[in-house]
């Protein structure tokens, strides 16, 4: 049970006491509100169940009943007429049926107790939640009822949570203090279930928080401790489609808003008909101590749920009183306030004010406050006023209404007198007070002060106080003063005015007050001494709205003062004056700022190869002090840190809090391995700058390592450096560096993004240091491009091509010869061929995998021949007897420099086909006369390696190796020996796998037939639909190759079937697009 705060208990006690005391002025009413799951009503057995429903409903006597599992408008009409109004037609009303998914809700009410205002339906994944809004007729209170039927059964906790979340979010959007009840069939098994906690839990927005009136915490399901609040099932046997099992679950309940905690009678909350003695039993097993036997039978046979009912108390408004102006008041101002006590239960008030009795003019409507400000009434006039409290359609007039009051009678202020200083006073201070007595009918006063006998200078206008502070009057001077009292009807001068007084003779003020020296914590003042009668000087410093004497009493003739212990970068206002026995003379003033205190660097550290982090020690400078940071590199170029951490040409000023807005101060995009001199500047509000001493720090040195081979290598510069000469970057290289610009050109100064040929006399590991490059863009020309690298590896599928499909070759590296590469490594260079001008972007952090345009081929099934010299340089070439597509992707890059080993098929390929040619030329480049040959033949054919002179004639079968001396020959010939093909190859029926496979968009299908036959070759998709016929004719015995172009088909799996006479076979192929 919810424990109410002690204050609320007291409030309820007082509330009940007031009800008793004011019973004749206020009324209370109790609403009985119930929720009931009707079990798929009307179904096919409504006629049978209606008498049982009548027994339950007419015993329960609800004023409001909202139900679940209503299925139609017919059901609503039937339940209204045959159950609710059976014995008293017209007592209850209903709302139109709303047909949503699954079963729905309905609402029945007594129109003499409540007024229905409207309905709204909230969609969830399973059923709609119905919102019914009505007003209590007596009190005018608005109440919203939410009829829910959440997802049933264990295992669906997340479904119920989703439904509860939708409802809670909707409730949170209600205005604070909204009255609402959430009731129905929750299908929740325990108070710890997430859906229940979502509804009752505290959130950042608690306008929609629900409360369990009986605060039943625990596992309700099949738990004897909660037997009194179980609502399902009132049956232990199955009939009518409902659940069985006896009373063991608290599925039905009413949850309420915080505002309704003041209305509910907690003891009235019941699982109707449950006496706690039917745990796991039928509700109608005798005896039932909660309801008569007929009602218990009704609960048993009407539905598989029992209703939940509770009573709620609502009270009409309390009597209240008018407060002020009191009745029959006189001399009231024409602008003022009407006040009255609060009426408990009222939501707003109407205020009446006029000269009629009773007043008929509403001057304020529907206001919630208990005060009304009136203005511009007529003088010397009687007014009548009253207040009417309202709650909905209910009104209550203040007790004793109306009151009356009479406004003020016009007259000028009454007489009054001047008080101090007395008339003809002498030796008065230069600053002091003038005072006077009060005029009882005055609104304001004007003060006149002048050096003429009848003063005309107003020094204070429309003041309300009875004194005036004058200051800085002239010494040894006579002043005249008077005061005039005013109200809206006229003015009255003080009876004894004007008076006069004389200021004492005080020292003359100093002049030429200046600040001649200052620092961050000291200010030196200097002035000219003009007085000859002073006892000394005083220096005042202003602090806030006051001032303090910072000098004490200085000796006569003093002309300077040093103020110490000040705060840096702070404004100070000084007042310097001479004094004597008569007091202090006039003063001279000046204001200035202290300097900022020189800051320092608290700590610093290199964060990466191109950034530095540092922290500033601000010293005693205030938080509004502006700081700037200078970074001077090792060539004495001065830069200043900008807001984004980069360096710029001008000082960037901001407060320390702004510098630290994103953590430690960062200096970014610096060259790696460079020494920097750091200095911190601070300036005061006069833009006077101070600075720290220089402090030094170096960025980290970034380096990458690369392996080079003996002989020629492809290299690049993957870092930024100031000195880009080849001799400093690759000092161990034994040749000049050569770039490719439609031919090889020697380069002594290198560039990022470019690739170069460079020769080494021995293999080694090289280190390249500089500023890290994480992203770079390379321009590509049509044809072959020798590209460089960045500081991190970049995989092929990370390359960004602009435009797409720019590259029309594989990526080639160079080791002992040309080879395929799948990653661009730092420090090395690579060949790519472009089909037009464009750009290649390398981004080490690029996560999205680009669509690969590189052609992948399974080389393990191809014939191979590897040619090498005695220096270990080699090149592997590939060939087959099948047709090959996309051969342009296997074009080799340009031949390396003159003495580098190279081998390729003419004109420049790593892969050829003997499908249509019997012979292919191999081009060689080598300084060695000895050639090592190694081969691996996979297609069962015999190939010959020849030269034109006839000195070389090697038959290549299966796998093998040999060594040949080829002298000055730079060409060899590779031929297929067709006579070696066995005739038996065409003496059997065979359908070969298409090649290539996968393919895009063309492939070759080969087959053999041993005899003449009618041949059909057809293509089918995965659904078995024929998409093409490639052959349909009589063919003689032999081997056949059919080209298939799938340009008009979409990518996917296809099947091809060959039929020749009695033979039939099919295979699968994959089209890639």
N, C-alpha and C positions, 0 to 999 in steps of 0.2 A: 504494500500500500504506500502511495507517495506521501512522504513527510513534508508538510507545508512549512515554509519559514514561519518563525514566531510572529513576525509582523503581519503576515497574512492571516494567521489565526486570530490575532487581535482585531484585524480589520473585519473579519467575518463576524466576530462577536459584536463589534460595534454596529455592523450592518444589520444583524438580527435585532439588536436593541433598538436601532432607529426604526426598523420595520414595526416593532411593537409600539413605540412611542408615537409614530406618525401614521398609524394604520388608517386613520381617517383621510390622510392626504395621499398615501401611496398604496399600491396593491401588488400582490405577488401571484404568479401563476406557474404551474408545473406542467412541463411537456413530457409525455412518455414517448420515447423514440426507440424503435426496434428495427433490427435487421434480420432477414430470414432467407435462407437458400431454399427455393421451392421445388428443387429436383425436377428440372426439365418440364416446366409447366407450360401449357396444359397437358401435353403428351396425349395419350389415348385413353387415360383413365381419370380425367378431371372430375367427371360426374361421381366417381367412386370416392376420390380424395377430398372433394369440396366439403362434405360434412365434417371431416376431421380437421381441415383447415379452419372451418368456422368455430369449432370447439376451442382451438388454440387462440385464434385472433380475438374472439369475443371474451375470452378469459383474460387475455393480456391487455386489452383495451388500449392499443397504441394511439397516440395523436398523430404520429408520423411513422410510417412503415416503408422501408426501402428493401427491395428483394432482389435476389439473383436467380439465374437460370430461368428467366422468363423468355419465351421463344417467339411470341407474336402479339399483334394488337388484339387478336381474338382472345388470347390468354389474358391480356390486361382487362378487357371488357368482362370476361367470365369471372375473373377473380374479384373485380370491383362489385359486380352485381350479385354473384352467387355466394361470395364469402364476406366481403367487407360490409356491404349494404343489405345483406339478406334480411335482417330483422329491422332495419331502420333506413329505408331508402333515402339517398341524398346525404347521409351523414359524412361519407368519405368521397373524395375526388381523386382522380388519377391524372397522370401526364401522358401525352402521346408516346407510343412505343417507338423506340429508335432501334432499327434493325442493323446490327453490326455483325462481324464475324463470330461464329460460335454462338453460345447463349448470351442473353442480354439482361438488363436491369429494368426495374420499374419502381414507381414512387406513388404512394397513396397517403392522403393527408386529410385532416379535418379542417375545412375552410373556416369554421368558426374559431379555430385556435390559431391557424397560421395562414399566410397568403403566399401562394407559390409565385416566384418571380422569374424563373427561367431554368433551362437545362443546357448543359454543355457536355460533350463526350470526348474523352481523351483516348487516343489510339495507342495500343500496345501490340506486341507481336501476336498475342492470342486473342484477347477480348478487349472491348472498350471499358474504360472506367467512366462511370456516369457521375457528373456533378449536378446536384439539384440545389437550387438556392431559394430560400423562403424567408419571410419576415414573421416574427412572433407578433401577433396582433396587439397584445396588451403593452408590451415593453418597447416595441419597435425594433428589437434586436434582429440583425440579419445573420442567418446561419446557413452554412454550406454543408451539404452531406455528400460524401464520395462513396459510391457503391462499388466495391471491388470484388473480383473473383479471380484470384491468381492461379497460376499453373499448378496442377495437382501432382502429387506423388513425390516420394523421395528420389533423389538423383536429378531433380530439376531445380536445385537451389539457385543456380545461376540464371535460369529463366525468370524465377520469381524476383531475384535481385534486379534484373533488367526492368521488370514491370514496376517494382517499387522505386527505382531510380527515376523513371519517367514521372511518376506521381510526385515524388519529393521535389524534383526540379520545378514542377508546376506549382506546388504549394509554396515553394520559396519565393515565387513571383507575386504572391498575395501581399496585400498591405499588412504592415505590422498590426497585431491585435485582432486579426480576422478570426471570427468564430467558425470553426469547422469540426466535423466528425468524419472519420474514415472508418467505415464498417463493411462487413460482408464476410465472404468465405476466403480467408487468407491462405489456407492449405499449408500453414507454417507449423513445424513440429517442435520448435524450441525457441526461446527468446534470444539465443545466441546466433540464430540463422541470419546471414547477411541481409536478407530482405527486411527482416524485422528491425535490425540495428540501423539500416538505412533510414527507416521511417522515424525511429525514436532518437537517433543519435544527434549529438551537438555538432553543427557545422558552422562555417563562417557566416552563413545566412541561416538563421533559425526561425524566420517567419513561418516556415512550413514544417517545423518540428512537431511530431506527434508525441502524445503521452498515453501510457497505459493507465487508466484510472485506478486499477487495482494493483498496479506495479507487481505483476506476477512474473518473477524472474526464475527461469529454470527450464528443464526439459519437460515439456507438457505431455509429450506422447507416451501413453501407456504408463503414466506415473500416478500412483495412488494419491500422492500429496496434492495433486491438482484436480482431483475428481470432481469438485464442485463447479469447475468452469469448463469441463469437457462438453463439446457440442456435437460430436459425431462418434459413433453412430447410435441412434436410439433403437437399433435393431440388432439381433444376433442371427437372423436368418435372412436369406435373400428373397426379395420379391420387389416388383415394381421398378427394377433397374438400379436401385440405390446400393450404397455401401453397407456392409455388415460389420460385425465385430464387437458391438456393444460400445458403451460410452468410454472412450479412451483417448480422444484427441481434442485439443482446443483449436479447431480450425476457424471458428466464427468468433468475432470480437468487435468491440468498438474502441477505437483510439481517438483522442480528442486534442484540440489545440490548447496551448497554454491558457488562453483567455477563457476557455470553457471549464477549466479546473475550478473557477469560482461559481459555476452554475450547476455542475453535476452533483447529485446526491450519491456519494460513493457506495453507500450501503444498498442502493437500489439497483446496482449493476448485477445482472443475473444472467446465467445461462438458463433460460426460462424452462421450468419444469424439472431441473436437475437438483435433486435433494442431496447429492453426494453419496447415495446408498446404492447406486446402480453402476458401479465401476465394472467395465467389461461385461455389462448386462443390458438387457432391454429396458427402456425407460418406463415401460408399463408393467414391469413385474411388481406385483403388489407386495407391500404397500409403497406408495409414493407420497411422501410427506410434504412435497412442494406444491402439488396441484391435485385437483380432484381426479378420480380414475378416468372420467370421460376425457379430460384434457390430456392425461398421460397416454391414453389410447390414441387420441388425435395426433400427438407428437410422434407416436410410434408408426402410424400408418400414413400420415400426410407426406413426410419427407425423410430423407436420411440425415438431415441436420435438424437441430432445434434452434429457435431464435435466441438472440441476445438482446436484452432490453435494459434501459436505464432511464432514470428520471432527471430532468434538468429544471432548475428554478430560475425564473426571470421576474424582475421587479420593475414596476413603473417608477416614475420620477418622484423625488421627495420635495416637500414644501421648502421654500427659501425666502429670504428677506432682502428688501432694499437696504442699503447701508448709508450712502451719502450722495448728495447733500441730504441732511436730515430733513424730515417733513417739516414744512413751514419755515425753513431757513430763509434769512434775509441777507442782503448785502453780498450776494454770491457773485463771483466774477462772471463776465460774459463769455469767457473761455475757460473751460475747466473739465472735470471728470464726473461721470456717474459711476457709482460702485454698487455691487450687490453680492450676496453670498452665492456659492455654487449650489446648484440643485443636483443631488445624487441621482444618477440615471439620465440626466439631460445630455443631449449631444450638441445642442446649440441654442442660441437665444435670439429673440427679436426685441429691439429696444424702441419704445415709443416716447416721443418728446414733442409737446406742442403747448399752445396757450389754451387749448380746450380742456375741459374736464368732463369725462376722462379723455386722455390724449388719444388722437387717432392717426397721427403721422408716424410711420415707421422710419426711424433715422438710421437703423442698422439691422440687417437681416442675416440670420444664420451665422452669427458670430459665435466663436467658441470661448473667447475670453470673458471675464466677469467685470470688465471695465470698458467704458465708452467715453471717448474724448469729444466733447462738444465745443463749438466755437461760434463767434459772431452772433451771440444772442442780443436781444434789445435791452438797453438799460432800463432799470426801474420797472420791470415787467415780471408778472407772475407766470411761471411755467409749471406744467404737470408732466410727470413721467412715470412709466411703468416698464417692467421687463417680463416677457413671456418665455418660459423654458419649453424646449421641444425635444421629443424623441420620436422620430418617424412621424406618424400622424397624430401623436399624443401631445397635448400642450398643457402647461400649468403656469398660471399667473402668480407673480410674487405676492406673498402675504401682505395685506395692508395697502396694496396698490389702489390708486396712484398716490405718489408723494408730490409735494409742490415746493417750490422755492422762488424767491424774488431776487432779481438781479440788482446790482449795486446802483445807488442813487448818484448821479454825476455831481462831483465837487472837486476843486483843486486840492493839493496836499495841505495838511494842517501845518501849523507853525512849528519851528524848531530853531536851535541855536548852534553857533560855532562853539567849540570847546577848547582845543589846543592847536598850536601854541597860543597863549593868551595874547590879547591885543597889546601892541607896543612892546612885545618881548624883544630882548637883545641877546647877543652872543649865542644865537641859535646855530646848530650844526648845518653844514652844507647839504646834508641828507637827513631826512626825518619824516615824521608823520603829521598830517593835518587831520583832525577829527571833529565830529559834530554829532548832535543828538538826532534821534530818529523822528521823522514825520510819519505819523501813523497811516496815512493814506497815500504815501508816495510809492511810486513804482521804481524810479531811478533818480540818480543825482548827477548834476554837472558841476565840476570843480573848476574854478577860475583862479589863476595865479599869474601875477604880473608885477612889474616894477612901477606901474602907474596907480594913482590913488583909487580909481574905479577900474579894477582889473577886467580886461576884455579877452584875454587868452584862455581858452578852454584847454586844460591839461588832462582832463578825464571826462569822457562823455558817456552818459547813460550807465554809470556804474551803480551797483546795488548795495555795496558795502558802505559803512559809516566812517571810513578813513581813507586817506590817499597818501602814498609814499612818494615824497619828492626827493630828488637827488641831484648832485653836482650843481647846486646853485652857486652864484657868484659870492665870494667872500666880501665882507664889509659892505653889503648891499641890502637895502630895505625892500621887502616884498609885501604886496597886498594880495589878499585872497578872500573869496566868498564861495558859497555853495548854494545851488538852486535845486530844490526838490521838484519832481515832475510826475504827473500821471496823465491819463488820457483826457482829463478835463481842464488841465492848466498847469501852472507852475507857481512856486512860492519860494522867495529868497529867504535865507536864514535871517531871523529877526535882528540880530546884532551885527550883521555884516555891512561893509567889509571890515576885516581886521588887518593889522600889519605886524611884521616882525623883521628883525635885522640879523643878517648872517655875520658870524664872528670873522675876524680877519685871520686867514690861514695862509701858510706858505704858498708861493707861486708854484705852478706845475713845472716839472722838467720838460725839456724839448730835445729833439734830435735823438730819440731813443732808437737804437739799432742793435742788431745782432752782428758782432764783428768776427766771432770765432765760434764754431760748433763742431761736434763730432756725434758719434752714435749715442753717447750718454751724457754729453755736457753741452750747455749753451752759455756763452758769455755775452752779457748785456752791457751797453755803454750809453750814457746820456749826458746832456748838458745841464749843469746846476744853475737855476735861475733865481733861487731864493736866498735871502739874507737873514731870515728869521726862523729857520727850521731848527728843530732839535735833532733831526736826522732823516734818513730815508728808509722806506720799506718797499720790498719787492713782493708782489702777489702773483701766484701762479693759479690759473683757473683749472679746476678739476670738475668735470661735469657741469652742473649748474651753479656750483659754488667756487670759492677761491680760498687759498691758504697762503699765509705769510711764509715764504720760503727763505727769507733773508734775516728774519728777526729785525731788530732796530739797528740800522746801520748808522755810523757816525755822520755828523754834518759834513757837507762838501763832498760826500761820496759821489763818484760818477761812473762806477762800474760794479758788476756783480757776476760771479760764476755759479751757475746752477748745475748740480751734479746728480748722479744716480738716476738718470732719465732712461726712458724706454726708447729703443731704436725706432726710427721711421714713425714718429708720433708727433702730432701737432700740439704745440704749446702756445698759450696766450698769456702774456705777462702784462702787469699793471705796475708802474713805478710812480711813487708820489713822495712828497716831503710832508712832514708833520711837525706840529708844535703844540703848545698848551691849548690852542683853540681847536685842535683836531687835525685831520688830514687834509692836505690841499688837493687841488685837482690833479689828475693823474695823466700820465702818458702811457699808451699801449702799443704793443707790437705782438705779432704772432709769427711763428716759424715752425719748421719741422726739423727734428733731429735726423742725422744721416742714418741710413741703414747700416747695420753692423756687418762687417765683412764675413761672408759665409765661408764654409770649408767643405771639402769632400769627406763624408763620413766613412764610406767604403766604396770600393769599385772592384769589378772583376770582369774579365772577358767571358761573355756568355756563349759565344760561338766564334767561328772563324771570321764573321763579319758583323758582330754586334758586341756592345759593351753595356753592362748594367752598372748603375751607380746610385748612391744615396747621398743627399745633401744634408749637411749639418747647418740648420738655419740660424744657429746661435739664438739670440734673444729677439730676433725680428718678429713683429706681429704677423698674424696669419695672412693679412692682406698684402704683405710685402711681395713685390714681383721679383722673380729670379730669371736669369738667362744663363745659358751654358755655351762656352766656346770650346771647340776642339781644333787644335792646330796639328797638322800632320808633320811628318818628318822632313818635308820640304818647306816648312814654315808657311803653308797655305792656311789661312784662318777661315774656319767655318763655324756656324752656329746651329745648335740643335733646334729643330722645329717641333711643332706639336705632335706630328706623326712619327717622330724619332729619326727622320732623315735629316741630313745636313743642308743648310741653306746659307745664303750670303749675308743675311741680316739677323740681328738679335731678335729672338722670339721671347717675349716677356709673359710670364704667367705666375700665379701663386703656386706655393709648394703643393697645396692640395690638388691643384690642377695637374702639376707635373706627375703626382703620384696617383692620378685617377685610375690608372690601369696597372697598378703595382709599381715595382721599382722603375726608375727612369731608364729608358732604353735608348741607345744610340745605334741606329740600324744601318744596314747596307754599307758597311765600311770595308775597305780592302783588307784582306787577311794578312797577318804578319807585319802590320805597320805600327810604329810607335806614335802615340798621340799625346799631346800636351793638353790637359784639361784645366779650365779655369771657370769658376762660378761667379757671376755678377749678381748684385742686388742693387735696387735703387729705391729711394724714398719717394714720397709723393710730390716732391719738387723735381723729380727726374735726375737727382744727383746720384751717380753710380759709385759703388765700391766693388772690390773684387777680392777673390781668394788668391793664394799663391798658386803657381802652376803645379799640377800633379801629373805624373806620367803613367801610361798604361799601354800595352800592346794588344792588338787583336790576336787571336789564335792563328797559327799557321795551318792552312788547309792544304792537304796534299792527297793525291791519288797515285796508286802504283799501277804499272802496266808491264807486261812481259814482252820483250822483243827477241826475235830469233837472229841468228847469224845470217847475214845477207840482207836482202831487201825486206822492208816492213812497211805496212800502212799505219801512219801515226797521225795524231791530232793533238790540239791543245785544249784540254777540258776545263781549264780554269782561266780567270782573268788575271793578267799581269801587266805591270807597267812596262816592262822590257819584254818585247815579243820577238826578239832576235833568236834565230835558230841556235846560235852558238851558246846562248844562255839557257835555253829551254832543253835542248838535246845536245849537251856538250860532248857526249861520247859517240855521237853519230859519225860514221866514217865517210859520208858523202854529203853533198848538198841536198837540200830538201826540194822535191819536185811536186808542183801542183799540176792539176789537169785542167787546161783551158783549150779544149779542142786539140790537145797535144800536151806534152809534158814541158813545163816551164820551171826553171830553177827559181827558188824564192829564198831570200835570206831573212826577211821579216815575215812572220807568220800571222795568221788571223784565226780567231775563234770560229768554229763552224766549218772550217775547211779541212780536207784530208790531204796528206802528203806522203810521197814515197821517200824513205830514208833507209840508208844502208848501215848496218852495224857489222863490225869485224868479229864480234862474238856475241852469243846469246847472253842476255842480262835482264835484271829487273830495274826499271827506271822509275823515278819518283818525280811527279809534276806538282809543284806547289803554287798557290795563288789564291784568288778569291773564288769561292764556290759558285758554280753556275748550275742552277736547278731547272731553268727553262731557257730555251733558245729557239730561234726560228731561222731555218736555212732556206735560202732561195735556190730553187732548182731550175736549171735550163732544160730544154728538150734534149733528150739523149742521155748519155752517161754522165753522172755526177759523183765526184769523190767527196764525200761528206765527212765531217768530224764528229765529235761527241760532246756531252756535257759531263758534269762531275759525278753523276750517278748512272748506273745501268738503266737502259730503257729497252723494254721488250718490244718485239715486233707489233703485238696487238695494242701497244700504247702509243704508237706513232699516229700523229694527227696530220692528215693530208688535206691541203687546200689547193685546188678542189678535190673532192673525193675521187678515188680511182686514178689518182695522178701517177702512181708508180706502176710500171709494167715489167718489172723484173723481180727476181729474188734478191735478197740482201746478200752481198758477197763480202767476205773477209779474205785476208791473205795470210796464210801461215807458211807451210812448205810449198803451197800453191793456192789457187783459188778454191774456196770452200763455202758452203752455205752457212749463214749465220742466223740465229734467232734473237740475238740481243746485241744492242750497241753498247760496248764496254768503254769506260772512260780511258782516254789516252790513245785509242786505236781509231782507225779510219775504215770506211766502208764504201762500197760501190752500190749505187741505185740508178735505175734508168727511169726517166720521166717521159710522159707522152706529150707534155706541153710545159710552158712556164707555170710555176706554182710555188708553194711553200710547204716545207716539212717542219712540223713543230715537235720538239722533244721536251717533254715535261715529266720529270722524275716522279712527281706526286700525282700524275693523272691516273685516276682509279678506274674510270669507265673504259672498258675494253672496246677498242675500235673494231669496226668490221674489217676483217683481214682481206686484203686484195692479193695476198701472196699465194702462189699456186703450190699446193702440197701434192707430192707424188711419192708412192711407195717404191723407193729405189731398190729394195731388197729383192724384187722379182725381176729386175733388169739385168742384162749382161753388163759386165764391168771390165774395163781395162785400165790399169794403173801404170803410168809411165813415170820414171824417176831417174835422177842422175846420181852420181856417187857422193854428192854433197847432202843427200837426204831430201832434196827438193823433189816434189812429185805432184802429179795431177791425175785424178781419177775421172774417166769419161764413161758415159753410159750409152747403151744402144740396145735395140730390140728389133724383132721382126714384125711387131705389131704397129699399127698406125698410132702416132702420138699426137695429142692436141695441145694447144697452148705452148707451142715450142718457143714462142718469143720469150716466155718466162725463163727459158734455159739458155738464153744468149749470155755468153761470158763477157765481162767488162773488157776494156782495152788491155792490150798486152802490156805486162810490166816493163820497166826500163830495160835497156839492151842486154845486160848480162844476167838478168833474172831468168830462172827456168820457167817455161810455160808450154802447155800442150793443149790443143783444142781442135774440135772438128771444124773444118772449113764451112762457112766463113768465120764463125766465132761462136761455137755452141759447145755445151757440155753434154748434150743429149741428141741423138739422131735415131731415125727409124729406117730399117731396111725393107719396109713394107712395099715401097715403090721404087727403091734404088738398090742396086747390087753392090755399090761401092761408095765409100765416103773417105775424103782426104783428111789426114791429121796433120796440123801445122805444129812445128816444134820450134822452141827457142831455148838454146842451152849453150854453155861454154864447155861442156864436157862431151867427148866423143863416144862415151859409153852410155848406153840407154838400158835400164832395167825394165823388163816388161813382166806384168803379172795380170792374169785374167781369170774371170769366173763366168762361164757360159751356162745360163739357166734354161734356155729354150730348146736344147737338144740339137742345135744345128752346128755346122762346122764353119768357122770364120778363118780368113787368112789375113795376116799382116804382111804387107809387101812394100818394097820401094820400086821405083820405075827402072832402076838399073838391074834388077833381078838379084841383087846381092842379099836381099832380105826376103825370105819366104817362110813364114811361120804359120803353121796350122794350129788353130786354137779350138780345142775340144774340152768340154767340162771345165776344169780349173787347172792352172799350171803357171809356170814362170820361166823366164829365160833372160839372157843378157846378150845384147847385140852391139856391135861397133858400126855406127852409121856414118862416120866421117863428117863431111860437110853437108850431108843431106838434112834438109829442114822440112821434108814432107814424107809422110808415110801414107799407105793406103790400107784401109780395112775393107775386106770383101766378104760376102756370104757365099759359101760353096753350096749352091742350090742342088747340085747333083747328089749331095749327101742326104737329101731328104728321102726317106723311105717311101716306096710306092704304097705300102700298107696303110700309110696315113690317110689315103683317100678311099680305102676299101671297107670303111665301116661308117654306120650312122652315128653322128656326133654333133651336139649343139654346144658350142664353147661359151664361156662367160664373156660378156661384152667388155670392151676395153676402150678407153679407161672406164673405171667404175669405182666410185661415183663419177659423174660427168656433168658438164655444163657447156654448151647445150647439145654437143654432138658426141656420138660414140659409134664404134664398129661392132657389129654382131657377125661372128663367123660360124659356119656350119659345114659338115661333110655329109654326102649321101653316097652309098655304094652302088646304087642302081638308078636308072632313070625313073622319075616319079613326079606326080603332081605335088608341088611344094607350096605350102602357105606359111608365112611368118607374120604373126599378129602381135599387137601390143595391147595390154589390158591395165586398167588402174586397180587400186586396192579394193574397189567395190565390185570388180568383175566386169566392168563395162569396157568394151573394145574401143580404143582411142585411135588406132592406126593399123593399116595392113601394108606391110613392106614388100611381101612377095606373094603372088597367087598365080602360078604358071607351071608348065611342065619343064623340069630341069633334068639334064643328063648327069651321070655320076661325076663327082668331083668335089673340090673345096671351094667355098664361096665366102665372100666378105661383103656385108651390106652396111652402108652408112645410114645412121638414123639421126635426124635433126629434130630435137624436141623443143625448139624455140617457142612454139605455140602452146606448150603445156606448162602447168605450174609445178613447182618443186615437190618431190615426194617419192614414194616407192611405186615402181611399176613392174609388171611381169611380161615376159615375151615367150611365145609358144611356137614351136616348129612342128609341122605335120608333113610327113612325106610317105605316102602309101600307108602301110600299116604301122609306121613308126611315129611316135609323138613324144615331145619333151618340152619342158619349160624351165625358165630361170628368172631370178629376181635381179633388178638393177635399181640404182638410186640416182635421181635427177636433183642436182643442187642448184638453187637460185638464190 
